[in-house]
Amino acid sequence: MARARPSNKLATNRIDQALAASKLALAAMVQVTDGLNVPFLKAAPQMVYEIINLADTVKGNKDACTQLAIQATDLIKAMVDAAERGKCAEIDEQLANDMEDLGRTLESIRDFMEMLNRRGMFSRIIASNQDGATVAAFRTKLNDAVQVFQIKDQISFRISQQVSSDSILQVVKNIHDHQLSGFKLGKSSYHSELHIQPPASPENFYGRDDYTNQVIHTLLTNVPARLAILGPGGVGKTSVAAAVFHNPRIKDYFQNHRTFISCEALLTADSLTESLCRGFDLSIQDGKPLKTLLNYLQSAPQILLVLDNFETLWDADNENQDTLKLLRNLSTLTNLHILMTIRGILRPPGISWTEPVLEPLPVLSVDIAKMAYLAISPTYDHDSLEQLLEKVGYLPLAINLLANLAQMGFSPSALLAAWVKEQTRMLTLGGKNKLESLDISISLSVRSPLLERNSDALSLLRIISYLPGGTKMHCLADIASHVKGITEAQVVLFRTGLIYWMSDTTLNILSPIRYYVLNNMIIQEHELQQIHNFYFSLTDSCKRISPNNVMKFKQVTQAVGEEKENLIFVLDKAIQRSMIEHQALQAVVDYSEYLYWTVPSKTLLLKAIDIFKTLPSNDMLGANLIYALGKLSQVVSDNSHAKEALTQAMEIFQKLGDREYTAHCLRRLGDIARTEKHYVDAHQLIFQASDIYQEIDDKQGAALALRSLGDVAKMQGHYYDAKEALSTTLAFFESTDRKIGVAKCLQSLGDVARMQQKYEDAKESLTKAMETFQEVDGRLGAAECLFSLAEVAKMQEDFTEARNYLHKAITIFKEFGDKSGENQCSTLLEEINQHEQ
């Protein structure tokens, strides 16, 4: 007969009994701590009492929270008992600091449980896995506290010589396997058999053959070999190590003299030593595991030691030096080959690593990522699959979780839709370990002791995560100027595997880690202000830029182009903030000037205008936004929207008395009327603009208006008037070194010559115009010249040359999204084809 499962009521009774017992213990402690000369111990019982009350009322993860509260009670009780029996004297500064750290941990536990109590049912369900990881992190911190107060026994509370620090250790010794009213916290990690059992040889092992073979070759050809497989969490380091461990050539070479130790559950150098003894099946002699281990290793033949997740020990602050000392002792043995896996891209110091060292394990390529997914869950939805794999950054763990979710009936399209809403939270199979939840895997790095001890590193992580295009090294000091220890912060992030070099000059973060940080580590206001200051300053450099100033134009467009992905993201987020400032909207206006001269796009500007409409009125800012929209619409030949925007902007400028920009709007509206063959309207509008330019003594504006009048005359067939106006304007622009003006005048003069069937003159002017546009990176103007040159070549029946010009022009028009220019080229190509037929 199957054993009946205990009822929920019985389980609840056990929880109530456990918490009640802890409360009684704390009540007794309060009587003792009043007579102690240790402020921390006076306050700690009350703090833990609050934690127990909160654990009693939580709805989600109740068992885990109860265990955490009991663990905190045991720890404080051990410290109070030792202090009472030893008649505690003054404590030194280091111990006071350790107590402050423990106090902050208890405050964090209390705050976390208060937050859990405020959550609704839906939020509890969504955050269950993450909350479990947070509880696990707190338990690790309390375990660390046990070690801190254990190894400092000689100075712990200045206990009298009659009382050994064993009075603390005896009480806390069994925290890991504490059992109270049915609660089992589990055995100490190094008593488990599992961590000395190697993982099975990996299945679905794609894209790692070259890397694995390199490791095997190095192990077999170097005596001894010292190798470290580096990389972020979830990239497959353990799988590579397991594949190496089980490889037939490795088995033949090392025979039974090889062991695989998981360091993930180990906390001390001593626990690693004991685990190595058990891994090699050694009987510890005279209670001295290190001596036993070294005696065996010195007498054995070639040995392979695999240390998986070594960063757990390396990052443990209180055990760091002992662990490194043990590792260095082992590395002196000439018959011992060491292979370890470590999160991050840094190797432990003091070891002669075998050259060439292994490069950090990369994520999978696109094709290999698809193979890995399809091996678990075949699908025909390849388009959605490719998008999905890109979203998760081709990280092997994420791909494995996605494929396993797909086996439950989720298509790549459905998973992609879920990713948009849930991101890394969706990548779980319901378990609470790092192989079944991407969030838990990432949290092991984000919540590592090494990172949590460095506030600068946490701040830098939030900043780099906020910027989707990575962070240029030369920009880092400005973007994160508040981070004083910026080099150390980078080292910590490299060591934990949270950032990597995207190029020689750019730091970046894997996509899943970025989304995790964005969702779980909200960027601070002062950090966001630093980011805004940097990128708003960058947009400010775009004001009134022009290819006429070649040096400055190239400097600005290069600087902005390098940061374009980040800049668009920052501006988009800035204008959507609830406390939006006009500075963000003005930054969009300034950035549109860069877009006007490079690759025009109205998306961000349209969004900014929509948001502006919801804010208190600011006529000048509104006019600037609408005018910028009119310019961008005009440059991509979207005449209807350009006319609407420029007319609206002109009316506001007139109302504000801004005559310069009123004239700009009139001239641009005249140019649009000319392209639409409304020559009378065009002439009238441009003449009005010309009058204003002359009245305000704007010589450049007057020259631009004269050039526009020349273009109108050209379209009307008044070639003499056109040439006179354009030649006069050309001379002005040449004398003032305005290359864009020169190029446009040459372009128009070439078109005049073409219309007059003076083809050689036309080719000469158009070629000069095209070269001048190219000199200042005016690619759209160059494309227009290519189209005119194609027309000339067609008239001369040089159809091959005409096609060459048109294909080049079409490429540029497509890049700029200029449908009108693209359609004109396509029409001319059809005419050429028909003419040849």
C-alpha positions in Angstrom: 0.0 0.0 0.0 1.3 3.4 -0.9 2.2 5.6 2.1 -0.3 8.4 2.6 1.1 11.9 2.0 1.1 14.2 5.1 -1.8 16.6 5.0 -1.3 20.3 4.5 -2.6 20.8 8.0 0.2 18.7 9.5 2.8 20.6 7.5 1.3 23.9 8.7 1.5 22.6 12.3 5.1 21.8 11.9 5.8 25.3 10.5 3.9 26.9 13.5 5.8 24.7 16.0 9.1 25.6 14.4 8.4 29.3 14.5 7.1 29.2 18.0 10.2 27.4 19.2 12.4 30.1 17.6 10.3 32.8 19.2 10.9 31.2 22.7 14.6 31.0 22.0 14.7 34.7 21.0 12.7 35.7 24.1 15.3 34.1 26.3 18.1 35.7 24.3 16.7 39.2 25.0 17.1 38.6 28.8 20.8 37.7 28.2 21.8 40.4 25.7 20.6 43.3 28.0 23.7 42.5 30.1 26.2 42.3 27.2 28.5 45.1 26.1 27.9 44.4 22.4 25.4 46.7 20.6 24.9 44.3 17.7 23.9 41.5 20.0 21.5 43.8 21.9 19.7 44.6 18.6 19.9 41.3 16.7 17.3 39.2 18.5 14.6 41.9 17.9 15.6 42.0 14.2 15.3 38.2 14.0 12.0 38.2 15.9 10.6 40.5 13.2 11.9 38.2 10.5 10.1 35.2 12.2 6.8 37.1 12.4 7.1 38.0 8.7 7.9 34.4 7.8 4.8 33.3 9.7 2.6 35.5 7.4 4.1 35.1 4.0 1.9 33.3 1.3 4.6 32.2 -1.2 7.8 30.2 -0.5 6.7 29.8 3.1 8.8 26.7 3.8 11.9 28.4 2.4 11.2 31.6 4.4 10.7 29.6 7.6 13.9 27.7 7.2 15.7 31.0 6.6 14.2 32.5 9.8 15.3 29.4 11.8 18.8 29.6 10.3 19.1 33.2 11.4 17.8 32.3 14.9 20.4 29.5 15.3 23.2 31.8 14.2 22.4 34.6 16.6 21.8 32.2 19.4 25.2 30.7 18.9 26.8 34.1 19.1 24.8 35.1 22.2 25.6 31.9 24.1 29.3 32.2 23.4 29.3 35.9 24.5 27.4 35.1 27.7 29.6 32.2 28.8 32.8 34.1 28.0 31.7 37.3 29.7 32.3 39.3 26.5 34.8 42.1 26.7 35.5 44.9 24.1 35.5 43.8 20.5 38.0 44.9 17.9 37.4 46.9 14.8 37.4 44.0 12.3 34.9 42.0 14.3 32.7 45.1 14.6 32.8 45.4 10.8 31.8 41.7 10.5 28.9 42.3 12.8 27.8 45.3 10.8 27.8 43.2 7.7 25.7 40.5 9.4 23.3 43.2 10.6 22.9 44.5 7.0 22.1 41.0 5.8 19.4 40.6 8.5 17.9 43.9 7.5 17.9 42.8 3.9 16.1 39.6 4.9 13.5 41.5 6.8 12.9 44.0 4.0 12.6 41.1 1.5 10.0 39.3 3.6 8.1 42.6 4.1 8.0 42.9 0.3 6.8 39.3 0.0 3.9 40.1 2.4 2.8 43.0 0.3 2.5 41.0 -2.9 -0.7 39.8 -4.5 -1.3 36.3 -5.6 -0.5 36.8 -9.3 2.8 38.5 -8.5 3.7 35.7 -6.1 3.2 33.1 -8.8 5.2 35.1 -11.4 8.1 35.7 -9.1 8.2 32.4 -7.3 11.4 31.1 -9.0 13.2 34.4 -8.5 12.1 34.6 -4.8 13.5 31.1 -4.3 16.8 32.2 -5.7 16.8 35.2 -3.4 16.2 33.0 -0.3 19.0 30.7 -1.4 21.3 33.7 -1.7 20.4 34.8 1.8 21.0 31.3 3.2 24.4 31.4 1.5 25.2 34.7 3.2 24.2 33.2 6.6 26.4 30.2 5.9 29.2 32.6 5.1 28.6 34.4 8.4 29.1 31.0 10.2 32.5 30.7 8.6 33.4 34.3 9.4 32.8 33.9 13.1 34.3 30.5 13.2 37.7 31.4 11.7 38.0 34.4 13.9 37.6 32.5 17.1 40.7 34.0 18.8 39.3 37.5 18.6 35.6 36.8 18.3 34.2 38.3 21.4 37.4 38.5 23.5 35.9 35.5 25.4 37.8 34.6 28.5 40.6 32.1 28.2 38.5 29.4 29.9 35.9 29.3 27.2 36.9 28.0 23.7 35.3 29.3 20.6 34.1 25.8 20.2 31.0 26.9 22.2 30.0 28.8 19.1 31.0 26.2 16.6 29.2 23.4 18.4 25.9 25.2 18.1 26.3 26.4 14.5 27.9 23.2 13.3 24.6 21.6 12.4 22.9 24.7 10.8 23.0 23.0 7.4 21.2 19.9 8.7 19.1 21.5 11.4 15.9 19.6 12.1 13.1 21.1 14.0 9.5 19.8 14.0 9.9 18.1 10.7 12.1 20.6 8.9 15.3 19.3 7.3 17.7 21.8 6.0 19.9 19.2 4.5 23.4 17.9 5.1 26.5 20.0 4.7 27.4 20.1 1.0 30.6 18.2 1.3 28.9 15.2 2.9 27.0 14.6 -0.4 28.1 12.0 -2.9 26.8 13.9 -5.8 29.4 16.6 -6.0 32.2 14.0 -6.5 30.3 12.2 -9.2 31.1 13.4 -12.7 28.2 14.5 -14.9 27.3 12.2 -17.7 28.8 12.8 -21.1 26.6 15.5 -22.7 24.0 14.7 -25.3 23.0 17.2 -28.0 26.6 18.5 -27.9 26.8 20.8 -30.9 29.5 23.3 -32.0 32.0 22.3 -29.3 34.1 19.7 -31.1 37.0 22.0 -31.9 37.2 23.5 -28.4 36.9 20.0 -26.8 39.6 18.6 -29.0 41.9 21.5 -28.2 41.5 20.8 -24.4 42.1 17.1 -24.9 45.2 17.7 -27.1 46.7 20.1 -24.5 46.1 17.6 -21.7 47.7 14.8 -23.5 50.7 16.8 -24.8 51.7 18.9 -21.8 53.0 17.5 -18.6 51.5 18.8 -16.5 48.7 20.8 -18.0 46.9 23.7 -16.2 43.7 24.7 -18.1 40.7 26.9 -17.3 37.5 26.9 -19.3 36.1 30.4 -18.9 32.8 32.0 -19.9 29.5 33.3 -18.7 26.9 31.2 -16.9 24.9 28.9 -19.2 27.5 28.9 -22.0 28.2 25.2 -21.5 31.5 25.1 -19.6 30.5 22.0 -17.5 29.4 20.2 -20.6 32.8 20.7 -22.3 34.6 19.6 -19.1 32.3 16.5 -18.9 32.9 15.7 -22.6 36.7 15.9 -22.0 36.5 13.8 -18.8 34.6 11.0 -20.6 36.6 11.1 -23.8 38.1 7.6 -24.6 41.6 9.0 -25.1 41.5 10.7 -21.7 40.3 7.5 -20.1 43.1 5.5 -21.7 45.7 8.0 -20.7 44.7 8.6 -17.1 43.0 5.3 -16.4 41.4 5.4 -12.9 43.5 8.3 -11.8 41.0 11.1 -12.6 38.3 12.7 -10.6 35.6 15.4 -11.2 34.7 17.6 -8.3 31.8 20.1 -8.4 32.9 23.1 -6.2 29.4 24.7 -6.4 28.4 23.5 -3.0 31.8 23.9 -1.3 32.5 26.8 1.0 36.0 26.3 2.3 39.4 25.1 1.3 39.1 22.3 3.9 35.9 21.1 2.3 37.6 20.9 -1.1 40.5 18.9 0.5 38.0 16.5 2.0 36.1 16.2 -1.3 39.4 15.4 -3.2 40.2 12.7 -0.7 36.7 11.2 -1.2 37.0 11.7 -5.0 40.2 9.6 -5.1 38.7 7.2 -2.6 41.3 7.8 0.1 41.0 7.0 3.8 42.0 10.1 5.8 44.9 9.3 8.1 45.3 10.7 11.6 42.5 13.3 10.9 44.8 15.1 8.4 43.0 15.2 5.0 45.6 17.5 3.3 48.5 15.3 4.3 46.6 12.2 3.1 45.8 13.9 -0.2 49.4 15.1 -0.9 50.9 11.7 0.0 48.6 10.0 -2.6 49.1 12.6 -5.3 52.9 12.5 -5.0 53.0 8.7 -5.3 50.5 8.3 -8.2 51.1 8.3 -11.9 49.6 11.0 -14.2 46.4 12.3 -12.6 43.6 14.4 -14.0 41.7 16.7 -11.6 38.6 18.5 -12.9 37.3 21.3 -10.7 33.9 22.5 -11.9 32.5 25.9 -10.9 35.7 26.8 -9.1 34.5 30.4 -8.8 32.3 29.5 -5.8 35.4 28.9 -3.7 37.5 31.6 -5.3 34.8 34.2 -4.7 34.3 33.3 -1.0 36.0 36.2 0.6 36.8 34.5 3.9 38.3 31.5 2.2 39.9 33.1 -0.8 43.5 33.0 0.4 43.3 29.4 1.8 41.7 28.2 -1.5 44.4 29.8 -3.6 47.1 28.5 -1.3 45.7 24.9 -1.7 45.5 25.4 -5.5 49.1 26.6 -5.7 50.3 23.7 -3.6 48.5 21.3 -6.0 49.9 23.0 -9.0 53.5 22.3 -7.9 52.9 18.5 -8.5 54.4 17.6 -11.9 52.1 14.6 -12.4 48.8 16.5 -11.6 46.9 17.9 -14.6 44.3 20.5 -13.6 41.2 21.4 -15.6 38.8 23.8 -14.1 35.7 25.7 -15.2 35.1 29.3 -14.0 32.4 31.8 -14.6 34.0 34.9 -16.0 37.1 35.6 -18.1 39.8 35.7 -15.3 42.0 32.9 -14.1 43.1 32.5 -10.5 46.5 34.2 -10.0 49.8 32.5 -9.1 49.3 29.5 -11.4 51.5 28.8 -14.5 48.6 28.3 -17.0 49.5 26.2 -20.0 50.1 28.2 -23.2 48.3 28.9 -25.3 45.6 29.5 -22.7 42.1 28.6 -23.7 40.0 31.4 -25.0 36.7 32.0 -23.1 34.0 29.6 -24.4 31.8 31.5 -26.9 28.1 31.3 -27.4 26.9 29.2 -30.4 26.8 30.4 -34.0 23.4 30.9 -35.6 23.5 27.6 -37.5 24.8 25.6 -34.6 22.2 27.2 -32.3 19.5 26.1 -34.7 20.9 22.5 -34.8 20.9 22.4 -31.0 17.3 23.5 -30.8 16.0 21.3 -33.6 17.7 18.2 -32.1 15.4 18.5 -29.1 12.3 20.0 -30.8 12.0 19.9 -34.6 10.0 22.7 -36.2 9.2 24.2 -39.6 8.8 27.7 -38.2 12.4 28.7 -39.0 11.8 32.5 -39.3 10.5 32.8 -35.8 13.1 30.3 -34.5 15.9 32.5 -35.8 14.4 35.6 -34.2 14.0 33.7 -31.0 17.5 32.4 -30.9 18.8 35.9 -31.6 16.8 37.3 -28.6 18.4 34.8 -26.2 21.9 35.6 -27.6 22.5 32.1 -28.8 23.3 31.0 -25.2 23.3 27.2 -24.9 21.3 27.0 -21.7 18.6 29.4 -23.0 18.4 27.4 -26.2 18.0 24.1 -24.3 15.3 25.6 -22.1 13.4 27.0 -25.2 13.6 23.6 -26.9 12.3 21.8 -23.9 9.4 24.3 -23.6 8.7 23.7 -27.3 8.3 20.0 -26.5 5.3 21.0 -24.3 3.5 22.3 -27.4 4.9 25.9 -27.7 5.8 26.9 -31.2 8.7 29.2 -31.9 6.1 31.9 -32.7 4.4 31.4 -29.4 7.7 31.4 -27.5 8.8 34.6 -29.3 5.5 36.3 -28.3 6.1 35.1 -24.7 9.6 36.5 -24.8 8.4 40.0 -25.6 6.3 40.0 -22.5 8.3 37.9 -20.0 11.9 37.8 -21.3 14.1 35.7 -19.1 11.3 34.8 -16.7 9.8 32.5 -19.3 12.9 30.4 -19.5 12.1 27.9 -16.8 11.0 24.3 -16.6 9.6 24.9 -13.1 12.6 23.8 -11.2 14.7 25.8 -8.7 18.2 25.0 -10.0 20.4 26.7 -12.5 19.9 24.1 -15.2 16.1 24.5 -15.2 15.8 28.3 -14.8 17.8 30.9 -16.7 17.0 33.5 -14.1 18.5 31.3 -11.4 21.6 30.7 -13.5 22.1 34.4 -14.1 21.4 35.3 -10.4 24.3 33.1 -9.3 26.6 35.6 -11.0 24.6 38.8 -10.3 24.2 37.9 -6.6 27.7 36.5 -6.1 29.5 37.6 -3.0 32.2 39.2 -5.1 29.7 41.5 -6.9 27.5 42.2 -3.9 30.6 43.5 -2.0 31.3 46.1 -4.8 28.7 48.8 -5.2 30.7 50.3 -8.1 30.5 47.1 -10.0 26.8 46.8 -9.5 26.3 50.4 -10.7 28.5 49.8 -13.8 26.5 46.6 -14.5 23.3 48.5 -14.5 24.7 51.2 -16.8 26.2 48.7 -19.3 22.9 46.7 -19.3 20.9 49.8 -20.0 22.8 50.5 -23.2 21.9 47.9 -25.9 24.9 48.7 -28.1 27.5 48.2 -25.5 29.8 50.8 -24.0 32.9 52.2 -25.7 35.9 52.3 -23.3 36.7 55.9 -24.2 33.1 56.9 -23.2 33.0 54.9 -20.0 34.6 57.6 -17.7 32.0 60.1 -18.9 29.0 57.9 -18.8 29.9 56.5 -15.4 31.8 59.4 -13.9 30.3 58.7 -10.4 32.0 55.3 -10.3 35.3 56.0 -8.6 36.8 52.5 -8.8 35.9 52.0 -12.4 38.9 49.7 -13.2 38.2 47.4 -10.2 34.5 47.4 -11.1 35.3 46.2 -14.6 37.6 43.5 -13.2 34.7 42.2 -10.9 32.3 42.1 -13.8 34.8 40.3 -16.0 35.5 37.9 -13.3 31.9 37.1 -12.7 31.3 36.6 -16.5 28.7 39.3 -16.7 30.5 41.5 -19.4 32.7 40.7 -22.3 34.7 42.5 -25.0 32.5 42.9 -28.1 35.5 44.4 -29.9 38.8 45.9 -28.8 37.1 49.0 -27.6 33.5 48.0 -26.6 32.2 46.3 -23.5 28.9 44.5 -23.8 26.7 42.0 -22.0 24.9 38.9 -23.3 21.2 39.6 -24.2 19.7 37.3 -21.5 21.8 38.8 -18.8 20.9 42.3 -20.0 17.2 41.6 -19.8 17.6 40.0 -16.4 19.4 43.1 -15.0 16.9 45.5 -16.6 14.0 43.6 -15.0 15.6 42.9 -11.6 18.1 45.7 -10.9 16.3 48.9 -11.7 18.7 51.6 -12.8 19.2 54.4 -10.2 18.1 58.0 -10.9 21.7 59.3 -10.6 22.9 56.7 -13.0 20.3 57.6 -15.5 21.1 61.3 -15.2 24.8 60.5 -16.0 23.6 58.6 -19.1 21.4 61.4 -20.2 24.1 64.0 -19.7 26.4 62.1 -22.0 24.0 61.4 -24.8 22.3 64.8 -24.7 25.7 66.4 -25.0 26.3 64.2 -28.0 23.0 65.4 -29.6 24.0 69.0 -28.8 27.0 68.6 -31.1 24.6 67.9 -34.0 23.1 71.4 -33.9 23.4 73.1 -37.3 26.0 70.7 -38.5 26.7 70.8 -42.2 29.0 69.0 -44.6 30.3 72.4 -45.5 32.5 72.2 -42.5 34.1 68.9 -43.5 36.3 68.3 -40.5 33.6 69.0 -37.9 31.0 67.2 -39.9 33.1 64.0 -40.1 34.0 64.2 -36.4 30.3 64.6 -35.3 28.8 62.0 -37.7 31.5 59.5 -36.7 30.9 60.0 -32.9 27.1 59.9 -33.2 27.2 57.0 -35.7 29.2 54.9 -33.2 26.6 55.5 -30.5 23.5 55.5 -32.8 22.0 52.3 -31.3 22.4 53.5 -27.7 21.4 57.1 -28.6 18.1 56.1 -30.2 17.3 53.9 -27.2 18.2 56.5 -24.6 16.2 59.2 -26.4 13.2 56.9 -26.9 13.2 56.1 -23.2 13.9 59.7 -22.1 10.9 61.1 -24.0 8.6 58.5 -22.5 9.4 59.2 -18.9 6.6 60.4 -16.7 8.7 63.3 -15.5 9.8 64.2 -19.1 11.9 67.4 -19.5 11.9 69.6 -22.6 15.6 68.8 -22.7 14.9 65.3 -24.0 12.6 66.6 -26.7 15.2 69.2 -27.8 17.7 66.4 -27.9 15.5 64.7 -30.5 15.3 67.9 -32.5 19.1 68.1 -32.5 19.6 64.5 -33.4 17.2 64.9 -36.4 19.8 67.3 -37.9 22.3 64.4 -37.9 19.6 62.1 -39.5 18.9 64.8 -42.1 22.4 64.6 -43.4 23.0 60.9 -43.0 20.1 58.3 -43.1 16.8 60.1 -42.6 14.3 58.5 -40.2 11.1 60.1 -38.8 10.2 57.4 -36.3 11.7 59.0 -33.2 10.6 62.5 -34.2 7.0 61.4 -34.7 6.9 59.8 -31.3 8.4 63.0 -29.7 5.7 65.1 -31.3 2.9 62.9 -30.0 4.4 63.1 -26.5 4.9 66.9 -26.9 1.2 67.3 -27.5 0.4 66.0 -24.0 2.7 68.5 -22.3 2.3 72.1 -21.3 2.6 74.4 -24.3 6.1 75.5 -25.4 5.6 77.1 -28.9 9.3 77.4 -29.8 10.0 73.8 -29.0 6.9 72.7 -30.8 7.9 74.7 -33.9 11.4 73.2 -33.8 9.9 69.6 -33.6 7.5 70.2 -36.5 10.1 72.0 -38.6 12.6 69.1 -38.2 9.8 66.7 -39.3 9.1 68.9 -42.4 12.8 68.8 -43.3 13.1 65.0 -42.9 9.9 64.5 -44.9 11.2 66.7 -47.7 14.5 65.0 -48.0 12.9 61.6 -48.5 10.4 63.2 -51.0 7.4 62.7 -48.7 5.9 66.0 -50.0 2.4 65.9 -48.5 3.7 65.4 -45.0 6.5 67.9 -45.6 4.1 70.6 -46.7 1.8 70.0 -43.8 4.6 70.2 -41.2 6.4 73.2 -42.8 3.2 75.2 -43.1 2.3 74.5 -39.5 5.9 75.3 -38.3 5.9 78.5 -40.4 2.7 79.8 -38.7 4.2 79.3 -35.3 7.5 81.0 -36.2 5.5 83.9 -37.6 3.6 84.1 -34.3 6.9 84.1 -32.4 8.5 86.7 -34.7 11.2 84.4 -35.8 11.8 85.7 -39.3 14.8 83.6 -40.1 12.9 80.3 -39.7 9.8 81.8 -41.3 12.0 82.3 -44.4 13.4 78.8 -44.2 9.9 77.3 -44.2 8.9 79.5 -47.2 11.9 78.5 -49.2 11.4 74.8 -48.5 7.7 75.0 -49.4 8.7 76.7 -52.6 11.1 73.9 -53.4 8.3 71.4 -52.9 6.0 73.3 -55.1 8.7 73.2 -57.8 9.1 69.4 -57.6 5.3 69.2 -57.9 5.5 71.5 -61.0 3.5 74.3 -59.4 6.0 76.8 -60.7 4.0 80.0 -60.1 3.5 79.1 -56.4 7.1 78.1 -56.1 8.3 81.4 -57.6 6.1 83.3 -55.2 7.1 81.4 -52.1 10.8 81.6 -52.8 10.6 85.3 -53.6 9.0 85.9 -50.2 11.8 84.0 -48.5 14.4 85.9 -50.5 12.9 89.2 -49.3 13.1 88.2 -45.7 16.7 87.0 -46.0 17.7 90.3 -47.5 15.9 92.3 -44.8 17.7 90.4 -42.0 21.0 90.4 -43.9 21.2 86.6 -44.2 23.6 86.3 -47.2 23.6 82.5 -47.1 19.8 82.3 -46.9 19.6 84.8 -49.9 22.0 82.6 -51.9 19.9 79.5 -51.1 16.8 81.3 -52.3 18.5 82.4 -55.5 19.6 78.9 -56.2 16.0 77.7 -55.7 14.8 80.4 -58.1 17.4 79.1 -60.6 15.9 75.6 -60.3 12.4 77.0 -60.9 13.6 78.7 -64.1 15.3 75.5 -65.2 12.1 73.6 -64.9 10.2 76.3 -66.8 12.7 76.1 -69.6 14.1 79.6 -68.9 17.7 78.3 -69.3 19.4 81.7 -69.5 17.8 82.9 -66.3 18.5 79.6 -64.7 22.2 79.6 -65.6 22.6 83.2 -64.5 21.0 82.5 -61.1 22.9 79.3 -60.6 26.3 80.6 -61.7 25.9 83.6 -59.4 25.1 81.3 -56.5 27.9 78.9 -57.4 30.4 81.8 -57.2 29.1 82.8 -53.7 29.3 79.2 -52.3 32.8 78.7 -53.8 34.0 82.0 -52.2 32.6 80.9 -48.8 33.8 77.3 -49.1 30.3 75.8 -48.8 30.8 72.5 -50.6 27.2 71.3 -50.4 26.1 74.6 -52.0 28.7 74.2 -54.7 27.6 70.6 -55.4 23.9 71.5 -55.7 24.7 74.4 -58.0 26.9 72.1 -60.2 24.1 69.5 -60.2 21.5 72.0 -61.4 23.8 73.4 -64.0 24.4 69.9 -65.3 20.7 69.4 -65.5 20.3 72.6 -67.5 23.0 71.5 -69.9 21.3 68.1 -70.3 18.0 69.7 -71.0 19.7 71.8 -73.7 21.2 68.6 -75.1 24.7 69.7 -74.3 25.6 66.2 -73.0 29.4 66.6 -72.6 28.9 69.8 -70.6 26.2 68.0 -68.6 28.5 65.0 -67.9 31.3 67.4 -66.8 29.1 69.4 -64.4 27.2 66.3 -63.0 30.5 64.4 -62.5 32.0 67.3 -60.6 28.8 67.6 -58.5 28.8 63.9 -57.7 32.5 64.0 -56.6 31.8 67.0 -54.4 28.9 65.3 -52.8 31.0 62.3 -52.1 33.8 64.4 -50.7 31.4 65.6 -47.9 29.5 62.3 -47.7 26.4 63.7 -49.3 25.3 60.3 -50.6 21.7 61.2 -51.4 22.9 64.2 -53.6 25.4 61.8 -55.2 22.5 59.4 -56.0 20.6 62.2 -57.7 23.6 63.0 -59.8 23.9 59.3 -60.8 20.3 59.4 -62.0 21.0 62.5 -64.1 24.1 60.9 -65.5 22.1 57.8 -66.4 19.6 60.1 -68.3 22.6 61.6 -70.2 24.0 58.1 -71.0 20.5 57.0 -72.2 20.3 60.0 -74.6 23.7 59.1 -75.9 22.5 55.4 -76.2 25.2 54.2 -73.9 22.8 51.8 -72.2 25.4 49.8 -70.3 26.7 52.9 -68.6 23.2 54.1 -67.9 22.4 50.8 -66.1 25.6 51.1 -64.0 24.6 54.6 -62.9 21.0 53.5 -62.1 22.0 50.4 -60.1 24.3 52.5 -57.9 21.7 55.1 -57.4 19.0 52.6 -56.5 21.3 51.1 -53.8 21.6 54.6 -52.2 17.9 55.5 -52.5 17.0 52.2 -50.8 19.4 52.9 -48.0 17.8 56.3 -47.4 14.2 55.0 -47.8 13.7 57.4 -50.7 10.9 55.6 -52.6 10.5 58.5 -55.1 14.1 58.3 -56.2 14.0 54.5 -56.3 10.9 54.6 -58.5 12.4 57.1 -60.9 15.4 54.9 -61.4 13.2 51.8 -61.9 11.1 53.7 -64.5 14.2 54.8 -66.4 15.5 51.2 -66.4 12.2 50.0 -67.9 12.5 52.7 -70.6 16.0 51.6 -71.4 14.9 47.9 -71.7 12.0 48.8 -74.0 14.3 51.0 -76.1 16.7 48.1 -76.6 14.0 45.7 -77.6 
